[in-house]
Every structure is written in structure tokens, then in C-alpha cells.
């Protein structure tokens, strides 16, 4: 499954989410939103979503760190 994490460098919940995925053995692609252009592209694609992290399994948005903790994760 393709997992994408949209994050920012200085974000404790982003760090926790990535560590949690790594602990579960789930490989993910990180898209850093520190860059203004990347952030704007994200906002354009997902209007109304302004917090990070934002975690997607395929095309399905799980949400942030707390939603990730509640999700039933596929384990390798």
C-alpha cells in the first residue's frame, strides 16, 4: 500500500507519526510542506485541510497523528 505523510520539519506530531509508521514496518513517502510552493499545492489539492501531519493510505486520507493511532494499520 502506498502511504504518504505530509509534514513540516518542526512538528512534534509529524515526528511521532513517522516513528509510529516505522515501528509498524510501514514504508511511507514524506512530502515536506516547509516549502511555500509544496504547501500551496497541498492546500489547492485538499481545501480546508490546514494541519500536519496529514496521512494518506493510497487515496484515502486518514487524518493526523491521533487518527493514525486509531486506524487499523496493515502490517508488513
JOZIPE-V671573 format. One record per backbone hydrogen bond with DSSP energy under -0.5 kcal/mol. NH is the residue of the N-H (numbers start at 1). CO is the residue of the C=O. If there is no record, write none. Layout:
BEGIN
{{NH;CO} {NH;CO}}
END
This chain:
BEGIN
{{3;1} {4;56} {5;29} {6;4} {6;54} {7;5} {7;31} {11;9} {15;11} {16;12} {17;13} {18;14} {19;15} {20;16} {21;17} {22;18} {23;19} {24;20} {25;22} {26;21} {27;25} {29;3} {31;5} {32;30} {33;7} {39;35} {40;36} {41;37} {42;38} {43;39} {44;40} {45;41} {46;42} {49;46} {50;48} {53;6} {54;6} {55;63} {56;4} {57;60} {58;2} {58;56} {60;57} {61;59} {62;55} {62;60} {63;55} {68;64} {69;65} {70;66} {71;67} {73;71} {76;24}}
END
